[in-house]
Amino acid sequence: MPNGKPGDHPLTDILAHKIQVYGQEADDLIRKIADLCSRRELEMWWEREISWSNDGHSVVRKAQIRFDECCSVQSKAVGRRSDSHTVYQR
C-alpha cells in the first residue's frame, strides 16, 4: 500500500517529491494542472486518463489537453468575476 514515499505513486513522485516520471514537459504540465484544479479533480482525471501508464508521449498529450481545459475553465471564471464588477455609465 502506498505511503507517500518516493516510488510509491507517480503522481506523488511528481507533485510532492519533484521526481521526474514522464519527462520534464509532462511533469511540468501535471504540476500546472494541480495548481488549477482541486485535488479530487486531479485524482479523478489521473485515474481516468493516466493511471499507471508508461507511455510518456501519451501522458504529454493527455496532460496538454487537460491543461488547456483547466485554463479555459479558469479564464471563464475570471470573466464572470470581472463582469459582476463592471460599472456601467450613462
C-alpha positions as CSV (number, residue, x, y, z in Angstrom):
1,M,0.0,0.0,0.0
2,P,1.4,3.5,-0.9
3,N,2.5,5.5,2.0
4,G,3.8,8.7,0.3
5,K,7.4,7.7,-0.1
6,P,9.3,8.2,-3.4
7,G,8.4,5.5,-5.9
8,D,5.0,4.7,-4.3
9,H,2.9,6.5,-6.8
10,P,3.8,8.5,-9.9
11,L,1.5,11.5,-9.0
12,T,3.0,11.8,-5.6
13,D,6.5,11.5,-7.1
14,I,5.8,14.4,-9.5
15,L,4.0,16.7,-7.0
16,A,5.4,16.0,-3.6
17,H,8.9,14.7,-4.3
18,K,9.6,16.6,-7.6
19,I,10.9,13.4,-9.2
20,Q,10.9,13.2,-13.0
21,V,8.5,10.5,-14.0
22,Y,7.2,11.1,-17.6
23,G,9.8,13.7,-18.7
24,Q,10.0,17.4,-17.9
25,E,7.3,18.6,-20.3
26,A,4.7,16.1,-19.0
27,D,5.6,16.5,-15.3
28,D,5.5,20.3,-15.6
29,L,2.1,20.2,-17.2
30,I,0.8,17.9,-14.4
31,R,2.1,20.3,-11.8
32,K,0.3,23.2,-13.6
33,I,-2.9,21.1,-13.7
34,A,-2.6,20.5,-10.0
35,D,-2.4,24.3,-9.5
36,L,-5.5,24.9,-11.5
37,C,-7.9,22.3,-10.1
38,S,-8.9,20.6,-6.9
39,R,-7.0,17.5,-5.6
40,R,-10.2,15.5,-6.2
41,E,-10.5,16.7,-9.8
42,L,-6.8,15.9,-10.4
43,E,-7.1,12.4,-9.0
44,M,-10.2,11.6,-11.0
45,W,-8.5,12.8,-14.2
46,W,-5.4,10.9,-13.3
47,E,-7.3,7.6,-12.7
48,R,-9.4,8.1,-15.9
49,E,-6.6,9.2,-18.3
50,I,-3.1,8.3,-16.9
51,S,-3.3,5.7,-14.2
52,W,0.0,3.7,-14.3
53,S,0.8,4.5,-18.0
54,N,4.4,4.1,-19.1
55,D,3.8,5.9,-22.4
56,G,5.4,9.4,-21.9
57,H,4.2,10.7,-25.2
58,S,0.6,9.8,-24.4
59,V,0.9,11.4,-21.0
60,V,2.2,14.6,-22.5
61,R,-0.7,14.7,-25.0
62,K,-3.4,14.0,-22.3
63,A,-1.8,16.4,-19.9
64,Q,-1.8,19.2,-22.5
65,I,-5.5,18.6,-23.3
66,R,-6.3,18.7,-19.6
67,F,-4.2,21.8,-19.0
68,D,-6.0,23.5,-21.9
69,E,-9.4,22.5,-20.4
70,C,-8.3,23.9,-17.0
71,C,-7.1,27.1,-18.5
72,S,-10.4,27.5,-20.4
73,V,-12.5,27.0,-17.2
74,Q,-10.2,29.4,-15.3
75,S,-10.5,32.1,-17.9
76,K,-14.3,31.8,-18.0
77,A,-14.4,32.0,-14.2
78,V,-12.3,35.2,-14.3
79,G,-14.5,36.6,-17.0
80,R,-17.6,36.0,-14.8
81,R,-16.0,37.7,-11.8
82,S,-15.0,40.8,-13.8
83,D,-18.5,41.0,-15.4
84,S,-20.0,41.2,-11.9
85,H,-17.8,44.2,-11.0
86,T,-18.4,46.2,-14.2
87,V,-19.6,49.7,-13.6
88,Y,-22.0,50.9,-16.2
89,Q,-22.1,54.6,-17.0
90,R,-24.9,56.5,-18.6
